[in-house]
Amino acid sequence: MPTDDVARFLEALSPAHREEVRRQPRPQQEKLAAAWETELREDTDLDTLSELSPAAAESEAARRVVEGKGS
């Protein structure tokens, strides 16, 4: 399991979104990864999903961040 925040974020993304983020400069990738971490921490809807499937919660949070639908 990757320990780098950006690597973990990339792992949570769908293949299409992953490639989109990989094309961005590293500082932007780091910004998105930080937003993803915040989304995971602060969105209470993800808490329930996380209990059922942590990977699904991470993926949903990543999708929201990339698509600009985060909290």
Secondary structure as GFF3:
##gff-version 3
##sequence-region A 1 71
A	DSSP	alpha_helix	5	12	.	.	.	ID=ss1
A	DSSP	alpha_helix	15	22	.	.	.	ID=ss2
A	DSSP	alpha_helix	26	42	.	.	.	ID=ss3
A	DSSP	alpha_helix	44	52	.	.	.	ID=ss4
A	DSSP	alpha_helix	54	66	.	.	.	ID=ss5
###
